[in-house]
């Protein structure tokens, strides 16, 4: 069984993996930058497994889809969502939620945990900050 990816409200620190700042995340943010109306992505790898997280935020909900690309060339995808309160610079996830999919030998998990993070924009990216841990999501 592979190591499961758990995405927390502080999902910028997914299992303490280090993230390199994407080159598109430098410079001034576009004047019309918004957390809404986009799917935001973060990619990570661990032991030959690639994880692609896709996040969508509305005024009252956060949705997460996690796609796990496995060493054997197959992929598993799982989604979850949670109610949220979104302000001009903060997202508060109101309840824990988790879904998991399993192929027998492998499993892939998407988890949102109740909590809050602040956000801003850096270049074309969404910069998320949870307790000083910063992560960058690309559109």
C-alpha positions, 0 to 999 in steps of 0.5 A, spaced: 500 500 500 502 506 498 503 512 502 496 516 502 496 523 501 492 527 506 490 534 504 489 538 510 486 545 511 493 547 512 494 543 505 500 548 503 504 543 508 502 536 505 505 531 509 511 536 510 513 535 503 517 541 500 515 545 494 519 549 490 516 556 488 513 555 481 516 561 476 509 563 474 509 565 482 513 571 481 512 578 480 505 582 481 499 579 481 494 581 476 489 586 477 483 582 477 486 576 481 481 572 485 480 566 488 474 564 485 472 562 478 479 558 477 481 551 479 488 551 483 493 546 482 499 543 486 503 538 484 508 533 488 511 527 488 513 521 493 517 515 492 515 515 484 508 517 485 505 523 482 500 527 486 496 533 482 491 536 487 486 541 484 482 546 488 476 550 487 473 555 492 466 558 492 463 563 497 461 557 501 465 551 499 472 548 498 472 542 493 479 538 492 480 533 487 487 529 488 489 525 482 495 519 484 499 517 478 502 510 480 508 507 478 505 502 474 502 507 469 495 507 472 491 513 476 486 514 482 482 520 483 478 522 489 474 528 491 471 531 497 468 538 499 467 542 505 463 548 507 467 554 508 467 561 509 471 565 505 473 573 506 478 577 502 484 574 505 482 568 509 478 561 508 475 557 513 474 550 512 468 549 517 468 541 518 473 535 516 471 531 510 475 525 507 474 520 501 478 515 499 479 510 493 482 504 492 485 499 487 487 493 491 494 495 491 494 502 492 489 507 495 489 515 494 486 520 499 483 527 499 482 530 506 480 537 508 480 538 515 477 544 519 481 550 520 483 557 517 489 559 512 490 566 509 491 567 502 494 572 497 496 572 490 503 572 487 504 573 480 499 568 477 499 564 483 495 563 489 499 563 495 496 560 501 499 561 508 497 556 514 501 558 521 507 560 517 507 555 512 507 557 505 504 553 498 503 556 491 498 553 487 497 555 479 491 556 475 
